[in-house]
Amino acid sequence: MSALAWSDVSIPTENPTKKSSPLSSNQPSSKLDLATIDLDVYDAKLADKTATQIVEWVAKHAKNPILTTNFRPQTSALLHLVTQVMPDIPVIWVDTGFNSDPTLEFAEKLTQKLNLNLKVYHPEQTAELEAFRKNGIPMPDDVEAHARFSRLVKLDPFEQALADYTPDAWITGIRREQNEFRESLDVLSRSEGGILKVAPMFYWSKQDQLDYIANHNLPDEHRYFDPTKLDESRECGLHTQL
């Protein structure tokens, strides 16, 4: 594991595509216990908030938040928005070892531009993983082999990250429109381990993200490959198994 830690960056104008009311003035001053809050109640409280206000809510109440990324297309929007509020938040990235060179270059460029506090995790280099490298990535219809491959290159390293950081809030970039499973979620959800997951851009469209990237002059990279999905409509397991 390696990490880069940097200094603060300036705060931009919020995405103009979303309007909201101010944060409630009767919100308690003490931190909430994010492990026990009623998700329906707080989803309702956050329903008219901007993405930045949702992140500010996390900053106010979380004792140990993390932000996850895979440096996929449009990821710069979330990374920029969150780090304007929490510039030192640990940014967890599982580098599967199958990323394209453009993705690796994009990760380095964006890390430097946003001064990300990046924490990089890699799969354990085992004989089983080496066999997958030699024989090729199993296709999703080979359910058992593909599940095992996904476990080795992404889920196991991410579980190690969760063990290392023991977060009480996990900020994620999932959006409602991405697939059927995500349509069943909301801004707030829980991991299988009970961690509060927060998706500030849950109701954003892809165009909202592209507009944000353009408005803030952020880099983007579309030459991206996720070996655990192979199809963007599939889940890799982070949001269904962990």
C-alpha positions in Angstrom: 0.0 0.0 0.0 1.2 3.5 -0.8 -0.3 6.9 0.0 0.0 10.5 -1.0 -1.1 13.4 1.3 -1.4 17.0 0.2 -2.7 20.4 1.2 -6.0 22.2 0.9 -7.5 23.5 -2.4 -9.9 26.3 -3.1 -13.7 26.0 -3.0 -15.6 26.4 -6.3 -19.1 27.4 -7.1 -21.7 24.6 -6.6 -23.1 22.8 -9.6 -25.8 25.2 -10.9 -28.1 22.4 -12.1 -29.5 21.6 -8.6 -31.4 23.9 -6.3 -31.9 23.4 -2.6 -33.0 24.9 0.6 -30.3 25.8 3.3 -29.3 23.2 5.8 -31.8 23.0 8.6 -31.0 25.3 11.5 -32.4 22.9 14.1 -29.9 20.2 13.2 -28.3 19.0 16.4 -24.8 20.3 17.1 -23.5 17.0 18.3 -22.4 14.3 15.9 -24.9 11.7 15.0 -24.2 8.0 15.5 -24.1 7.1 11.8 -24.2 3.4 12.6 -27.8 3.7 14.0 -29.5 6.5 12.1 -32.8 5.7 10.3 -31.9 5.8 6.6 -35.5 6.7 5.6 -35.6 9.6 8.0 -32.2 11.0 6.9 -32.8 10.4 3.2 -35.9 12.6 3.5 -33.8 15.2 5.3 -31.2 15.2 2.5 -33.7 15.0 -0.3 -33.5 18.7 -1.3 -29.8 19.2 -0.5 -27.1 19.8 -3.1 -24.3 17.3 -3.5 -22.0 19.7 -1.6 -24.5 20.0 1.2 -24.7 16.3 1.5 -20.9 16.1 1.7 -21.0 18.9 4.4 -23.4 16.8 6.4 -21.0 13.8 6.2 -18.1 16.1 7.3 -20.2 17.3 10.3 -21.2 13.9 11.6 -18.7 11.3 10.4 -15.8 10.5 12.7 -13.8 8.5 10.1 -15.1 9.0 6.6 -13.5 7.6 3.4 -14.0 8.3 -0.3 -13.6 5.6 -2.9 -12.7 5.9 -6.5 -11.7 3.7 -9.5 -10.7 6.6 -11.8 -13.4 5.7 -14.3 -14.8 8.3 -16.7 -16.4 11.4 -14.9 -14.8 10.4 -11.6 -13.1 13.8 -11.4 -16.4 15.4 -10.6 -17.0 13.5 -7.4 -13.3 13.7 -6.3 -13.3 17.5 -6.8 -16.6 18.1 -5.1 -15.8 16.0 -2.0 -12.3 17.3 -1.5 -13.4 20.9 -1.6 -15.2 20.1 1.7 -12.8 17.5 3.1 -9.4 18.0 1.4 -7.7 15.4 3.6 -10.2 12.6 3.4 -8.6 9.2 2.6 -9.3 8.3 -1.0 -9.3 4.5 -1.4 -8.3 3.1 -4.8 -8.0 -0.6 -5.5 -5.6 -0.9 -8.5 -6.6 -4.3 -9.8 -3.4 -4.5 -11.9 -5.6 -4.6 -15.1 -6.0 -0.9 -15.6 -5.2 0.7 -18.9 -2.1 2.9 -19.2 -4.4 5.9 -19.8 -6.2 5.2 -16.6 -3.0 5.0 -14.6 -1.8 8.3 -16.2 -5.2 9.9 -15.4 -5.0 8.7 -11.8 -1.6 10.3 -11.4 -2.7 13.5 -13.1 -5.8 13.9 -11.0 -4.1 13.0 -7.8 -1.6 15.8 -8.3 -4.2 18.3 -9.5 -6.6 17.8 -6.6 -3.9 17.0 -4.0 -5.7 13.7 -3.2 -4.9 11.9 0.0 -4.7 8.7 -2.1 -4.4 5.3 -0.5 -3.6 2.6 -3.1 -4.4 -1.1 -2.5 -3.3 -3.9 -4.8 -4.2 -7.6 -5.0 -2.0 -10.1 -3.3 0.3 -11.6 -5.9 -0.6 -15.3 -5.6 -0.2 -18.3 -7.9 -4.0 -18.2 -8.4 -3.9 -14.6 -9.6 -0.9 -15.4 -11.9 -2.9 -18.2 -13.4 -5.7 -15.7 -14.3 -3.1 -13.5 -15.9 -1.9 -16.3 -18.1 -5.2 -17.8 -18.9 -7.2 -14.6 -19.3 -10.0 -12.9 -17.4 -12.9 -15.3 -16.9 -16.2 -14.2 -18.5 -19.3 -13.5 -16.3 -21.1 -16.6 -17.6 -18.3 -18.6 -15.9 -19.9 -17.6 -12.6 -17.7 -19.3 -10.2 -14.4 -18.4 -11.9 -15.4 -14.8 -12.4 -16.6 -14.4 -8.8 -13.2 -15.8 -7.6 -11.3 -13.5 -9.9 -13.3 -10.4 -8.7 -12.7 -11.5 -5.1 -8.9 -11.7 -5.7 -8.4 -8.4 -7.6 -10.9 -6.1 -6.0 -12.9 -7.4 -3.0 -10.1 -8.8 -0.9 -7.9 -5.6 -1.3 -11.0 -3.4 -0.5 -11.8 -5.5 2.6 -8.2 -4.8 3.8 -8.8 -1.1 3.3 -12.0 -1.2 5.3 -10.1 -3.1 8.1 -7.3 -0.5 8.0 -9.5 2.6 8.1 -12.6 1.3 9.9 -14.8 4.0 8.4 -18.2 5.1 9.8 -19.0 6.7 6.4 -18.2 5.6 2.9 -18.7 8.3 0.2 -19.3 6.6 -3.1 -20.0 7.8 -6.7 -22.9 5.5 -7.4 -25.8 7.0 -9.3 -29.4 5.9 -9.7 -29.4 5.8 -13.5 -26.5 3.4 -13.7 -28.3 0.0 -13.4 -31.3 -1.7 -12.0 -29.7 -2.6 -8.7 -28.7 1.0 -8.0 -32.3 2.2 -8.8 -33.3 0.3 -5.7 -31.0 2.4 -3.5 -31.0 6.1 -2.4 -28.4 8.7 -1.3 -27.9 6.7 1.9 -27.6 3.0 2.2 -25.6 0.5 4.2 -22.8 -1.9 3.4 -23.1 -5.5 4.3 -20.9 -4.7 7.3 -23.2 -1.8 8.4 -21.1 1.1 7.2 -23.1 4.1 6.1 -22.7 4.6 2.4 -23.4 8.1 1.1 -23.8 8.9 -2.6 -23.9 12.7 -3.0 -24.4 12.5 -6.8 -27.0 9.7 -6.6 -29.6 11.7 -8.6 -27.2 13.3 -11.0 -27.2 12.4 -14.6 -24.1 11.7 -16.7 -24.6 15.1 -18.3 -24.7 16.7 -14.9 -21.3 15.3 -14.2 -19.9 16.3 -17.6 -21.2 19.8 -17.0 -19.5 19.9 -13.6 -16.2 18.7 -15.2 -16.4 21.4 -17.9 -17.4 24.2 -15.4 -14.4 23.4 -13.2 -11.9 22.7 -16.0 -11.3 19.1 -14.7 -9.5 16.4 -16.6 -11.5 13.3 -17.7 -10.5 10.0 -19.3 -12.7 7.6 -21.2 -10.2 4.8 -22.0 -11.2 2.7 -19.0 -11.5 -1.0 -18.4 -12.9 -2.8 -15.3 -12.1 -6.5 -15.5 -14.6 -7.3 -12.7 -17.5 -5.9 -14.7 -16.8 -6.3 -18.4 -20.3 -4.8 -18.9 -21.2 -1.4 -17.3 -24.6 -2.8 -16.3 -23.0 -5.3 -14.0 -21.9 -4.9 -10.4 -18.4 -5.8 -9.4 -19.4 -6.8 -5.9 -18.3 -3.8 -3.8 -21.9 -2.6 -3.5 -23.6 -6.0 -3.3 -21.2 -8.1 -1.2 -19.3 -5.8 1.1 
